[in-house]
Amino acid sequence: MADNMEEELDTSPTSATSSSYLLFLKIMSKRRTWVSIFVLVYAILLTSSWNLLKSILSWYNLQSQSSSPSFGWPALYASVLLGAVFGVLSMVAALAVMIPATLVTWIAIVVLLAFFGKPRRTLVIEGRMITREIFGFVFKILLKEGNVVAAVCAVLGYFALVRRNTEVD
């Protein structure tokens, strides 16, 4: 009788769903799966940004070859765009590292508050407040680092483009 019930449970649609769900959980719990996902995302991001970088440089080459009187303006525009692209890429890369680190920090703080005997309502309220503070602080750092990378890349890009343009002439 018990064997018949197990067979009925195995043939039901919910067991197929639960077995596929368990397989999904088993695959996603592996570290190499997450590493593969991150590598895939970075490859897609790099490929799409590489095409954008090539188009910016080809636009600059087209502008520098034309006989327009604006000597430094195309280099300035191109360097600002290159800096913006590298700034966004650095912020996305930092975001991929920031999210797990922030989550671990948040969990540690909430667990410590729970160990100190805080009531559940107070724990929820303080957890929301701490979450808001942590993400606000990390977001400010993320923007600051992205802006610094963008500014450095824009300045270096400007000097590289102007130097390349003067060497060609």
ROMIPA-899292 format. One line per 8 residues: their letters; for each residue x, z, y of N, C-alpha, C. Coordinates in steps of 0.05 Angstrom, whole numbers, padded with zeros to 5 digits. Each point is the difference from the previous one (the first is absolute). Layout:
// residues N
A) X,Z,Y,X,Z,Y,X,Z,Y ~ ...;
// end
This chain:
// residues 169
MADNMEEE) 00017,00000,-00024,-00017,00000,00024,00017,00000,00025 ~ 00021,00017,-00001,00018,00001,00024,00015,-00026,00003 ~ 00008,-00013,-00023,00014,-00025,00002,-00018,-00022,00013 ~ -00026,00000,-00007,-00019,-00019,00012,-00003,00004,00030 ~ 00000,00025,00008,-00002,00006,00029,00025,-00010,00015 ~ 00023,00004,-00012,00025,-00009,00012,00000,-00031,00003 ~ -00010,-00014,-00022,-00001,-00029,00001,-00019,-00009,00022 ~ -00023,00014,00003,-00019,-00008,00020,00013,00005,00028;
LDTSPTSA) 00015,00021,00003,00012,00006,00026,00022,-00021,00006 ~ 00014,-00009,-00020,00021,-00020,00004,-00011,-00027,00007 ~ -00023,-00007,-00010,-00011,-00026,00006,-00017,-00001,00025 ~ -00004,00022,00013,-00016,00000,00024,00016,-00011,00023 ~ -00013,-00011,00021,00014,-00013,00022,00016,00020,00017 ~ -00008,00026,00000,00014,00019,00015,00027,00007,-00012 ~ 00003,-00002,-00027,00026,00005,-00012,00019,-00023,00006 ~ -00010,-00024,00002,00017,-00023,00007,00010,00004,00029;
TSSSYLLF) -00018,00009,00017,00007,00005,00028,00020,00023,00002 ~ -00005,00021,-00015,00018,00023,00001,00027,-00006,-00012 ~ 00001,-00017,-00021,00026,-00007,-00012,00016,-00018,00019 ~ -00014,-00018,00014,00015,-00017,00019,00009,00017,00024 ~ -00017,00020,00008,00008,00018,00021,00024,00017,-00008 ~ 00000,00010,-00025,00023,00015,-00010,00025,-00017,-00001 ~ -00003,-00025,-00008,00023,-00018,00000,00010,-00004,00028 ~ -00018,-00004,00019,00008,-00003,00028,00014,00024,00010;
LKIMSKRR) -00010,00024,-00006,00013,00025,00009,00028,00003,-00013 ~ 00002,-00008,-00025,00026,00002,-00014,00021,-00019,00013 ~ -00009,-00024,00007,00018,-00019,00012,00008,00009,00028 ~ -00019,00010,00016,00005,00008,00027,00016,00026,00002 ~ 00001,00015,-00021,00015,00025,00001,00030,-00004,-00004 ~ 00007,-00024,-00008,00029,-00006,-00004,00013,-00005,00027 ~ 00024,00010,00003,00016,-00003,00025,00007,-00029,00004 ~ 00007,-00014,-00022,00009,-00028,00003,-00023,-00018,00009;
TWVSIFVL) -00025,00008,-00005,-00023,-00015,00010,-00001,00001,00030 ~ 00003,00024,00011,00000,00004,00029,00024,-00014,00013 ~ 00023,00001,-00013,00023,-00014,00011,-00005,-00030,00000 ~ -00012,-00010,-00021,-00006,-00029,-00001,-00021,-00008,00021 ~ -00019,00017,00005,-00020,-00006,00021,00014,00000,00027 ~ 00017,00020,00006,00014,00000,00026,00018,-00024,00003 ~ 00014,-00008,-00021,00018,-00023,00001,-00016,-00025,00005 ~ -00023,-00003,-00013,-00017,-00023,00004,-00011,-00001,00029;
VYAILLTS) -00009,00023,00010,-00010,00000,00028,00023,-00007,00019 ~ 00024,00011,-00003,00022,-00006,00018,00008,-00029,-00002 ~ -00001,-00012,-00024,00006,-00028,-00004,-00020,-00017,00015 ~ -00025,00006,-00002,-00021,-00015,00014,00004,00003,00030 ~ 00005,00025,00009,00005,00005,00029,00024,-00015,00010 ~ 00022,00000,-00015,00024,-00013,00008,-00004,-00031,00001 ~ -00014,-00010,-00020,-00005,-00029,-00001,-00017,-00009,00024 ~ -00021,00015,00006,-00017,-00008,00023,00015,00004,00026;
SWNLLKSI) 00016,00021,00003,00015,00004,00025,00023,-00020,00002 ~ 00011,-00008,-00023,00022,-00020,00001,-00010,-00026,00011 ~ -00024,-00009,-00008,-00011,-00024,00011,-00005,00003,00030 ~ -00009,00023,00009,-00004,00005,00028,00026,-00001,00015 ~ 00021,00012,-00011,00026,00000,00013,00011,-00028,00002 ~ -00003,-00016,-00021,00009,-00028,00001,-00015,-00016,00021 ~ -00026,00005,00002,-00015,-00015,00020,00008,00009,00029 ~ 00006,00025,00004,00009,00009,00026,00027,-00013,00007;
LSWYNLQS) 00018,-00001,-00019,00026,-00012,00004,-00002,-00030,00004 ~ -00018,-00013,-00014,-00003,-00029,00004,-00012,-00006,00027 ~ -00019,00017,00009,-00011,-00003,00027,00022,00004,00021 ~ 00018,00019,-00004,00022,00004,00019,00019,-00023,00000 ~ 00006,-00011,-00023,00018,-00024,-00002,-00013,-00023,00015 ~ -00026,-00004,-00003,-00014,-00022,00013,00001,00004,00031 ~ -00004,00025,00009,00000,00006,00028,00028,-00002,00012 ~ 00020,00008,-00015,00027,-00001,00011,00011,-00029,00000;
QSSSPSFG) -00010,-00017,-00017,00009,-00028,00000,-00012,-00016,00023 ~ -00024,00008,00009,-00012,-00015,00021,00015,00005,00026 ~ -00003,-00018,00019,00015,00002,00025,-00016,00015,00021 ~ -00009,00024,-00007,-00015,00015,00019,00019,00018,00016 ~ -00007,00006,00025,00018,00016,00017,00001,00030,-00008 ~ -00019,00009,-00017,-00001,00029,-00007,00020,00005,-00022 ~ 00024,00011,00009,00022,00004,-00019,-00006,00024,-00019 ~ -00005,00023,00011,-00002,00024,-00016,-00028,00008,-00009;
WPALYASV) -00021,-00013,00011,-00027,00008,-00007,-00007,-00005,-00029 ~ 00005,-00023,-00011,-00006,-00003,-00029,00014,00020,-00018 ~ 00025,00006,00007,00015,00020,-00016,-00013,00027,00003 ~ -00009,00007,00024,-00014,00025,00004,-00026,00002,-00016 ~ -00016,-00021,00002,-00025,00000,-00016,00005,00002,-00030 ~ 00019,-00016,-00009,00006,00001,-00029,00011,00027,-00009 ~ 00017,00012,00017,00012,00026,-00008,-00021,00022,00000 ~ -00019,-00001,00019,-00022,00020,00000,-00017,-00004,-00025;
LLGAVFGV) -00006,-00024,-00007,-00016,-00005,-00025,00015,00009,-00025 ~ 00026,-00006,-00001,00016,00008,-00023,00001,00031,-00002 ~ 00003,00013,00023,00001,00029,00001,-00027,00012,-00009 ~ -00022,-00012,00008,-00026,00009,-00008,-00004,-00002,-00030 ~ 00008,-00023,-00011,-00003,-00004,-00029,00017,00021,-00015 ~ 00025,00004,00008,00016,00020,-00014,-00010,00029,00005 ~ -00011,00005,00023,-00012,00026,00005,-00023,00006,-00018 ~ -00018,-00020,-00003,-00023,00003,-00018,00009,00004,-00029;
LSMVAALA) 00020,-00016,-00008,00010,00002,-00028,00012,00028,-00005 ~ 00014,00011,00020,00012,00026,-00004,-00022,00022,-00001 ~ -00021,-00004,00016,-00022,00020,00000,-00015,-00001,-00027 ~ -00003,-00024,-00011,-00014,-00002,-00026,00018,00012,-00022 ~ 00026,-00004,00001,00018,00012,-00019,00000,00030,00002 ~ 00000,00010,00025,-00001,00029,00003,-00027,00011,-00008 ~ -00021,-00015,00003,-00027,00009,-00008,-00001,00004,-00030 ~ 00013,-00018,-00015,00000,00002,-00029,00014,00025,-00009;
VMIPATLV) 00019,00010,00015,00014,00024,-00007,-00014,00025,00011 ~ -00013,-00004,00023,-00013,00022,00014,-00025,00011,-00015 ~ -00016,-00018,-00012,-00025,00009,-00012,00005,00019,-00023 ~ 00017,-00006,-00019,00004,00020,-00022,00012,00026,00010 ~ 00019,-00002,00019,00013,00024,00010,-00020,00018,00016 ~ -00017,-00013,00015,-00021,00015,00015,-00020,00013,-00019 ~ -00007,-00014,-00021,-00019,00011,-00020,00011,00024,-00014 ~ 00026,-00001,-00007,00013,00023,-00014,00001,00023,00019;
TWIAIVVL) 00007,-00005,00026,00001,00022,00020,-00027,00013,00003 ~ -00021,-00017,00002,-00027,00010,00004,-00009,00017,-00024 ~ 00006,-00009,-00024,-00008,00015,-00024,00014,00026,-00001 ~ 00026,00000,00007,00015,00025,-00001,-00011,00020,00020 ~ -00007,-00009,00024,-00011,00019,00020,-00027,00011,-00008 ~ -00018,-00017,-00010,-00026,00009,-00009,00002,00019,-00023 ~ 00018,-00005,-00019,00004,00018,-00023,00011,00027,00010 ~ 00018,-00001,00018,00011,00026,00011,-00022,00015,00015;
LAFFGKPR) -00017,-00013,00015,-00022,00013,00013,-00020,00012,-00021 ~ -00004,-00014,-00022,-00018,00011,-00021,00013,00024,-00013 ~ 00026,00000,-00004,00013,00023,-00012,00000,00025,00018 ~ -00002,-00005,00026,-00001,00023,00018,-00029,00011,00002 ~ -00018,-00010,-00016,-00026,00012,-00002,-00020,-00009,00022 ~ 00003,-00023,00010,-00018,-00010,00020,-00027,-00008,-00014 ~ -00022,00006,00013,-00026,-00008,-00012,-00002,-00031,00001 ~ -00018,-00010,-00017,-00002,-00029,-00003,-00008,-00014,00026;
RTLVIEGR) -00019,00012,00015,-00008,-00013,00025,00023,-00001,00020 ~ 00015,00022,00002,00023,00000,00018,00021,-00019,-00010 ~ 00004,-00002,-00026,00019,-00018,-00011,-00007,-00029,00006 ~ -00025,-00007,-00002,-00009,-00027,00007,00004,-00006,00029 ~ -00007,00018,00017,00002,-00004,00029,00030,-00002,00008 ~ 00016,00018,-00010,00029,-00001,00006,00013,-00024,-00013 ~ -00009,-00008,-00023,00011,-00024,-00013,-00006,-00025,00016 ~ -00024,-00003,00012,-00006,-00022,00017,00017,00000,00025;
MITREIFG) 00003,00024,00011,00016,00002,00025,00030,-00007,-00006 ~ 00010,00010,-00022,00028,-00005,-00008,00004,-00030,-00005 ~ -00020,-00013,-00014,00001,-00028,-00006,00002,-00016,00026 ~ -00017,00007,00019,00000,-00014,00026,00027,00003,00014 ~ 00011,00024,-00001,00026,00005,00014,00023,-00015,-00014 ~ 00000,00001,-00027,00022,-00013,-00015,-00001,-00030,00005 ~ -00023,-00013,-00003,-00002,-00029,00004,00006,-00008,00029 ~ -00009,00017,00019,00006,-00006,00028,00030,00001,00005;
FVFKILLK) 00013,00020,-00010,00029,00003,00004,00015,-00023,-00014 ~ -00007,-00007,-00024,00014,-00021,-00015,-00006,-00027,00013 ~ -00024,-00004,00010,-00006,-00026,00012,00016,-00004,00026 ~ 00004,00022,00015,00016,-00002,00025,00029,-00007,-00007 ~ 00011,00012,-00021,00027,-00006,-00009,00002,-00029,-00010 ~ -00021,-00009,-00015,00000,-00027,-00010,00000,-00020,00023 ~ -00017,00004,00020,00000,-00018,00023,00026,00000,00015 ~ 00011,00024,00004,00026,00002,00014,00022,-00015,-00014;
EGNVVAAV) 00002,00004,-00026,00021,-00014,-00016,-00005,-00030,00000 ~ -00025,-00009,-00002,-00006,-00029,00000,00007,-00012,00027 ~ -00005,00014,00022,00007,-00010,00026,00030,-00001,00005 ~ 00014,00019,-00011,00029,00000,00003,00012,-00024,-00015 ~ -00010,-00004,-00025,00010,-00023,-00015,-00007,-00026,00013 ~ -00024,-00002,00011,-00008,-00025,00014,00017,-00004,00025 ~ 00006,00020,00015,00016,-00003,00024,00029,-00008,-00007 ~ 00011,00013,-00020,00028,-00007,-00008,00001,-00029,-00011;
CAVLGYFA) -00019,-00007,-00016,00000,-00028,-00011,-00005,-00020,00023 ~ -00017,00007,00019,-00005,-00019,00022,00025,-00004,00017 ~ 00015,00022,00006,00024,-00003,00016,00022,-00015,-00016 ~ 00004,00007,-00025,00019,-00015,-00016,-00007,-00029,-00004 ~ -00026,-00005,-00004,-00009,-00027,-00003,00004,-00016,00025 ~ -00005,00012,00024,00004,-00015,00025,00029,-00008,00003 ~ 00018,00019,-00004,00028,-00007,00003,00010,-00020,-00020 ~ -00010,00002,-00024,00007,-00020,-00021,-00010,-00028,00006;
LVRRNTEV) -00025,-00001,00011,-00011,-00026,00006,00013,-00013,00024 ~ 00006,00017,00021,00013,-00011,00023,00028,-00009,-00007 ~ 00014,00016,-00016,00028,-00007,-00008,00000,-00026,-00016 ~ -00020,-00002,-00018,-00002,-00025,-00016,-00007,-00024,00017 ~ -00016,00004,00020,-00007,-00022,00018,00023,-00009,00017 ~ 00017,00019,00009,00023,-00007,00016,00022,-00013,-00017 ~ 00002,00007,-00025,00020,-00012,-00018,-00008,-00029,-00007 ~ -00026,-00005,-00002,-00009,-00027,-00006,00005,-00018,00023;
D) -00004,00009,00025,00003,-00017,00024,00029,-00005,00006;
// end
